[in-house]
């Protein structure tokens, strides 16, 4: 019964191909019914949890996606997006290498800087401009946005995991880095294989290996010696630099366009002043990067948050729900506070970057306003969808459905390392956030691991690393992808494309965690 709202949502989207906002509302109605009838949640508290979840969906989630789309539309209006396409073609005309550079490396940078759907929105739009079909661009952007998620948004998932479990942040960072590093190499191979097929993937294996290994080794080093905060940004930057330099001196034997057709080498647009054109094309994205990194700096974000944040306790729900053992060591009152951090929010930084970029690109105030209105109109159904999806997540949390599902997995005994990893997958798939998954199930992982004689650091880390594989099937992520690529209404098709990849990668992660748990030599290497 606890799983029923998620099942209804997935069947409606993937099986019946119902549009996202209708599927989300059906899932929300199911969640409310189960909460009231099966879990005996008082109606007023259920409605308050629904409202809090919907508000969180609008702010900050929608407030991240909307400014990214606004910036993209401004760059299209100013003609800079067409220049950006030419620049990527100037680096390489091969669609496999473009996908590797944009979806994996460039997307990892934005995951590290902002997270919460930003890389999927940005990279999906860029891929469409390079000739990828909208659904293809959305699906591949989702598939690429896996390994970086554990350290996304300046390390927020790991910071949250430390906060909920009390485990040491640096050791969590090291363990998570060592678990996820092999997947940093695997995912780009998987990505190109899913796009072009096995034989076409082998034709560009040196570039894939370089990008993945550069990213993975850098991630391993930064997560071990520095901590979780700058892992993705540093690893992605070095991976981009290494890949661009390598492409400059190495070419695959065939050059394939986005339709996987052979094309003549160097048949794209010739750019006479490449550096000037590249700078003009990159102006909106440089502005975005600088603003997001500035907003994400801990001292800046803390100062802005302290100065302008408005925290609103939801009377009637705040600390009225107790999370009970064995999910937590002692009965713990659940907070229900809406944090309206309007200035320190990542979306505000992105929105300001969009306005600045509009003026930098020479657009007039009237043009910027027109683009804003057009973007808002096209975004209307997405707001409903994301608000309803987050409402499902909050009802699930406050009525105890999440704990019920987690405890069901926790009763698997010796198989717990495998199924415990899937708890993380389930948490992210249902909430859309690795951070939320860590908050929901981090303590359950710690306590269960201690009862079974397994390292709590391993299972807490497994929750986060398993969770990253659920990111691509989270309904919120799917809706962000379809909205960004202008394919809203095709969520079911997109979900079917990524579902098998998500489950397969999550199972591989579970097997790796099981090996670490029961292979002493590997256990010592990872947990030291």
N, C-alpha and C positions, 0 to 999 in steps of 0.2 A: 504493500500500500504506500509505503514511503517513496518507492521508486516510481509510482504511477504518474505523478505530474511530469517527470522527466520523460517517461515513456510516451505519454500523450503528446508532448512537445515534439519529440523526435519523429514519431510516426506521422504527425500532422505535417511536419516540414519535409521529411525525407520520403515518407511513404505516399501520402496523399497530395503532396506538392501544394499545400495551402500556403498562401502568402505569409510572410514573417509576422506581421502584426496580428493576423487572425490566429495563427498557430500559437503565438505567445499569449494571447488572450484566452485561448482554450486551455493552455497549460496553467495559466493563472487561476482560472475558474476551478480546475481540477485540484490545484494546490489548496485553494481556500476550502473546498469541500472536504478534502482529506484532513486538513488541519482542524476543521470544526467537528467533523463526525467521528473520525478515528482517533485523533490526538487530543480531542476535547479542549481545544484552544478557545478561550472566551471570544465571542464575536468582535467585541471592541478592540481587543488586542490584535486579532487577526487583521482587522481593517487598518489599525495603526502600523503594523508591520508591513502591510501592503503599501501604505502611503509612504513610509520611510524608504522602502526599496525603490518605489517609483521615483521619489525625489532624488535618490542616489543615482538612479539611471540617467536622470536628466542632468544632474550635476554631481560628480564631475564627468561621467562617462560621455554623454552627448556633447558636453562642453569641450571635450578633446577632439572628437570626430568632426564636429561641425567646423571649427576653425581650420582644420587641415583641408577640408573640402573647399572652404572659402579661399584659402591661399592658392589651392590648385586652380580654381576657377579664375582667380585674378591673374595667375601666370598664363592661363590660356588666353584671356582677354588681351593681355599685353603682348602676346606672341612669344613669350619667353619659353613656354613649354615646347613649342616646335623647335626652338633652338636647342633645348636640352636633349630632345630626341636626336638631333643632328650630332650633338657632342658624343652621345653614347654610341651612335653609329661610327663616329670618328675613332672611338677607342677600339671597337670591334663591331663588325656587321653580323657576326655569328650569334644567333639567338640563344644558344646554350650558354655562351660566355656572358651575354647580356643578362640572362637570368641569374647566373651565378654572382655577377657583380652587383646587380640591383636588389634582387629578392633576398639573397643570402647575406652578402657583405653590407650593402647600404641599409638593408632592413634591420640588420643586427645593430647598427649604429643608432637608429631611431628607437629600437627597442630599449637599448641601454639608456638613451637620453630621456625618453618620455614613456614608452610602453603604452598600455591601455588602448591598443588598436591603432596607434599612430603608424607603425611600420607597414601594416597591411594597407591602410588607406593611402599612404604616400606611394609605396612601391607598386600597388595595383594600378594606380593611375598612370605611372610612368611606363609600366609594361604595356598597357593598352596603346599608349602613344608610339610604342616601338613595333606595333603590329600584332601583338598577342590578342586573342579574342577576349572579350570581357570576362566570361566565366573562367577561362583558362588563367587569365591574370589573377583573378580573385583566388582561385584554388591553389595556384602555385605560391602566391604570396602567403597564404595561410600555412601551407606545408613548410615553407622556409622559416617561418616564425615559430620555431620550436626551441632548439638548443639555447638561444639567447634569453629566453623568457625567465629562466631561473635567476638571472642577475639583472633583470629588466628594471627600468625606471630608477636608475642609480642604486640598485641593490635592494629595492623595497621589499621583495618577497622574503629575503633572508633576514632583513632587519625585523620584519613582522614575525618570522619564525622564532627568532631570538626572544622577542617580546612575549610571545605566548608560551614558550617552553622554558625560558630561563637558561637555555644552553648557550655556550660561549659563541659569539658571533664569528670570530676568526676561525675557530675549529669547524663550525658549520660551513663557512665559506670554503675552507680547504677540502672538506669531504664532498660537498656538492660539486666543486670544481673537478675533482678527480673522477667522480661518477659521470659527469656530463661530458668530459673532454673527449672520450671516444665517439660520442654522438655528434660532436662538432665536425668530425671528419666524415662520419657516416651520412649525416643529413644532406650535405651538398651532393654526394653521389646519388642518394635516394631521390633528391629533387630533380636532377637532370635525367635520371632513369625514368621517373614518372612522366616527365615532359616529352622526352625524345626517344625512349627505348634503350635497351641495354647496349646494343652495338654502337648507336650514336653517342651514348654516354662514354664508352671506352675511347672514342676518338678524341675526347677532350680531357681524359683522366689526369694528365699532368697538371692542368690548370685547376681542376677540382681538388686534387690532392694538395696543391700549394695553398689554395684558399682555405681549405678545411684545416690543414695542419698548422698553418700560421695562426688561424683563429684559435684552434684548440690549445696549442702550446702557450700562446699569450694568455689565454684564459686561465690555464693551469698556473702560470707564474704569478699573475696578478692576484688571483683568488688565494694563493698560498702565502704570498709575502706582503700583500697590501690590504686585502679584504674585498668585500663584495661591491664597493661603490663604483669603481671605474672599470670594472672588468669588461663589460660589453663595448663601451666606447673605445677603450684602448685596443682591444682585440679586433674590433671591426675596422678601425682606422688603419692598423697595420695590415690587415687582410686586404683591404681595398688597395693600399699602396703596392703591396707585393703583387697582386693580381694585375693591376694596370701596367706595372713595369714588366711583368712576364709576358703579357699579351703583346706588348710593344716589340718583343724579340722572338715570339713564338706564334705560329699560326697552325690551326688544325688542317688536316688534309682536305677537308671539305668545309665550306661555309654554308650554313643553313639559316634560312629566314624563320620567322615565327610560325610559318606553315610547314616547316621542316622540308622545304624545297631547296635544292642546290642553287646558289647564286654565285655570280662572278665576284671574285675578290675585288675589294675597293670600288664597288659600284655605287656606293652611296654618295651623298652630297659632299662636294669638296669644299672645305672651309679654308679660306685663304689666310685669315688671321685667327688661328685656332685659339690662342690664349685669350684674346679679347672676347671672342664669341662664347667661349666656355665661361668666362666671368659673368657676362651678361645673362647667360642661361641659368647660372647658378645663384644669381642674386637673391631670389626668393628663398631658396633652400639654405643658403648661407645665413640669411637673416633668421630663418626658422631655427637652424642649428644653434646659433649664438644665443638666441632668446631662450630656447629650451634648456641649454646647458647652464645659462645664467640663472634661470628660474629653479633649476634642479640642484644648484649648489646648496649644501645643507645650511650654511650660515645665512644665505640670502632667503631661502624658503622659510627658515625658522623665524627670521626677522619679519618678513612679510606676513607670515601666519600669525605671529604674536600681535602685530599691529592692526590687522584688519579682519581676522577670522571671527566668525560668529558661531558659537556652538550652542545648539538648541536641543536640550533634553526633551525627548518625546514623553510627556506626562501620560501615565497609564501603561507605558511599555518599558520605560527606562528602569532597569534593575528590578523589574517585576517578574522576570523569567529566571529560573535557576537552572544552570547547567550542572548536571549531577554526576557523581561517580558511576561507572568507571571512566567516563569520558574525561573528567577532571579529578584531581586528587580529593578536593573538598567541594561542597556546593558553592558555586560561584554565580553571582548575579550578573546577568548579561546587560551590558550598557546598550542604550538606544539613543544615540546622539547624532543629530544631523549637523555636520561640520560645513558651514557655508564659508569656506576660505576663498572668497571670490577673487582676491588679488594674488595669493600664493599658488593657486591652482595651475597645473600645467596648461590647461586649456586657455587660461588668460594670457600666459606667455606666448602661446601659439597664435592667439587672436591678435595680440599686439604686433607680433612678427608679420602677420598677414597685412595689417594696416600699414606698417612701415614699408614692407615690400611693395605694396601697391603704389605708394608715393615714390619709392626708389625706382620703380619701373616706368614712371611717368604717367600713371593714370590719374585722372582728375577725381575730385571728391564725388562728383555725380556718378561717374562710372563705377567707383568702388561701392557706392550705395546700391546701384542697380545689381551688381554682382552679388552683394549681400542678400538682397531680397530674393533673387533667383535661387541662390543656394538654400535659403530658409524654406522656400516653397518646396523644393525637391527633397528636403530633409524631413518633411512632416510625418510620414509614416514610420520612419526610422525612430523618431522620438517615442512614438507609441510602443514600438516593438521593444526597444531597449528598456524603457520604463517598466513594461510588463515582465520582461525577463528578470530584471533585478528584483522586482516585487516577489517573483517566485523564489529567488534565492534567499530573500530575507524571511519570507514565511517559513521556508524549509529550515532556516537556522533557528528562528524563535519558537517553533512548535516542536522541534526535536527530530524532524525527519532526517536531517543530516547525520545526527548522532546514531540513529537507528541503522542507517546504511553503513556507517563506519564500523559500528560494532558487529554487524553481520560479517564483514570482511575480517574483522579482528579475531573471529572464532575459528580461523583456519589452521591454527596450531603451527606445525613445522613448515607449512606452506605460507606462513604469514609474510615473510620478506617479499614474496611475489605478489600476494594479494594486497599487502600494505602499500606497495607501489601503486597498485590500481586504485587504492583509496585516494591518493593524490590526483590521479587521472580523473576520477569521478568528481572530486571537489572542483577542479578547474573546469571540467566539462559542464558542470551544473551552474557554477557561479561566473565563469568567464574570466577568472583571475587566479593566477598562481598565489598571489598574496592572500586572497580570500580563502583559498584551499588550505594554505598553511595556518591561517588563523583558526579555521574550523576544525582541522584534524591534526594539527601539530602536536598538541598535548596528548591526544589519543594515541598517536604513534609512539610518543615517548613512554607513556605508561605501559602500553602493551609490550613494547620491546623489553622494558625492565622485567615484566612478569615472565617473559619467555627466555630471558637470559641473552638477549641480543642487544647490541650497542644502541642506546637511544639516539646517538648522533647519526648512526646509519639510517634508522627508520625515519627520523625527522627529515633527513636529507632526501631519503627516497620519496617522501611525500612531495617535496618540491620538484625533484627531477622527474618523477612520474607525472606530476601535474603539468609540466611543460608540454607533454604529448597530448594532453586534453585541450590545450588552448585552441587548436585548429578546428575542433568540433563544437566548441562552446557556442551556443546559439547567438550570443552577443557578438562574438568574433565573426560569425558567418554573416550576420546582418550588417556589421561594419564593412565587411568586404564587398557585399553586394551593393551597398549604398555608395561606396567610394568608386566602384567600377560601373555605376549606373545600370545595374542589373537587378534592382530590387524586385522581389517577387519570384526569383529563381533560387531561393535558399535551399529548397529540397534537393535540387540537382547538384548544387555545390556541396551540400552536406554528404550526399552519397559519394561524391568524388573523394573527399578527405577522410571519410569514416574508417575505411579499411586501413589506410596509411596510419591513422592515429592509433588504432587498436594494435596493429602490428608493432609499431615503435614502442608503445607502452608495454607490450609483452616482452619485447627485447630488453627494455629497461628493467622490468621485473626479474628477468632471468639473470641480468648482471648483478642486481642487488642480492639475489639469492646466492650467487657464487661468492660475493664478497662476505655474506653472512656466515657461510659454512666452509669456506676455504681459508684456513688460518693464515697462510702466507699472504694472500690477497687482502684479507681482512687487516693485517698489520700494516700493509702498504698504504691502504686507503685511509685508515683511521689514526695513524700515528700523528 
